[in-house]
Amino acid sequence: MGYEVLFNGKNMERILVGLGVTLEIAVFSVLISMIVGTIFGVIMSSKNRLVVLIGRIYIETIRIIPILVWLFIFYFGLTKLIGVHIDSFIISVVVFSMWGVAEMGDIVRGAITSIPKHQIESGRAIGLRDIQIYMYIIIPQSIKRMIPSAINLTTRMIKTTSLVALIGVIEVLKVGQQIIESSLFNNPSAPLWVYAFISGLYFIICFPVSTLSKKLETRWGD
Amino acid sequence: MKKYKFILTLSMILVLIAGIVSGCGVNKTNKEDSKSKSSIQKIKESGKVRIGVFSDKAPFGYIDENGRPQGYDVYFGKRIAKDLLGDENAVEFVSVEAASRVEFLETNKIDILLANFTVTDERKEKVDFALPYMKVALGIASPDSNPITSIDQLKGKKLIVNKGTTAETYFMKNYPEIELLKYDENTEAFNALLDKRGDAIAHDNTLLYAWVKKHKGFSTSMDSLGQIDTIAPAVKKGDKELLDWINQEIEKLGEENFFHNAYKSTLLPFYGDIVDPESIVVEGGKVEK
């Protein structure tokens, strides 16, 4: 039949371990992105032109250069530059966090700046301090506006982790390719079953996340 | 409000500076350390040799169903570990990709590269090659329904290659008019041929023989493009000590017919009798073309 390739030897265990690696990279990166990205977004909504310019340069640099190139720059370039070997898993988390911080920062900045100015002015008029305006007016509304986009970013990060195989991280897709390659000679239908199963795993992880995003968007829609 | 943002910005900048400074501190000691010790001494101190191999290129370097590295290159790698460190398990096989395998060597991520690495003049500028342990030529595999028996037939068709391989270099240099479909990984490339995304695949003939044997409807329609090349271990440029050790090892292994035994253990089950071992195996680093 062909599907038995998934259950030969330790293949299933290996796929699940690979999935664990994928999720570890994604979860660490998402957490760092959410926390640091929110701070970055607040800074980016500043009136200080220099701060905004530096932030803009960072965001555009991260966006313009492909993630794969960033992985190579950090994994190989950094070692050449400073002579220290940093584990490929750590590099993966760093690069994905950098990307996530840039994207999340832009989402937060967009959410903050989209709040009508008259609300902030009204807050000032009734005697609220800047910190109170942030706590009671800006942040609650910003969260509503940015959560769907932030969740969307999470699913994008999970799916993009497959690139880390090129710097030696054995994640779920790479494990799949190894299984296909070792059984391709005896089982030509191996790619179909292995890729279908891995697609299913990605679906199981990403579908609930994107469903949550849609629900929140509907509930909080203007 | 401005005060809070200023403090926030300042603290992030300070964290960044601290990170850079501490990073630089680490690297200095590392560089000084690496200059004072020889590569073999460092390998012996670490207790394991790091060897770069493919993990998705059967029958040369792949992972079996129990998660263990196998293949011709792996067989040789284990013997290197045994003779260098006294234990064939004192080896860490690092999974590399064709497109980035040189960088793994250049940046000390691995000590030796055994990833089915064809010797070329271009690569000699970046790495030091030891004596060869295998012969190879470029081949083309195509469907029996539409066989590619000459390069002229490829014009107007799509040829599948792997990035960073001699096949890619050969066609880009000699036949720039042929459209190439490039893939990072071997598995992707062969799947592209199965899915008819390309009309043929150019790869090492040694790999094609094994693949077509198990895939009905495909054959190695051209099995020797250009010249016969050799495959050899590679070390970091300038690492003469490790290079000399590997060369001596290959010469010594030649006396016991090691690579013919490696062929029997790892390649014969894949090739059967369709390939003459003498067309692949190089014993003792001596190439008889």
Interface residues (C-beta under 8 A of the other chain):
Chain A: N8 G9 K10 N11 E13 R14 I39 F40 V42 I43 S46 K47 N48 V51 F72 Y75 F76 T79 K80 I82 G83 V84 H85 D130 I131 I133 Y134 A165 L166 I167 G168 I170 K174 Q177 Q178 I179 I180 E181 S182 S183 L184 F185 N186 P188 P191
Chain B: M1 K2 Y4 K5 L8 T9 M12 G23 C24 V26 N27 N30 K31 S34 S55 D56 K57 A58 Y62 I63 D64 E65 N66 G67 Q70 V94 S95 V96 E97 A99 S100 E103 F104 E106 T107 N108 K109 D184 E185 N186 T187 E188 F190 N191 L194 A210 W211 K213 K214 H215 F270
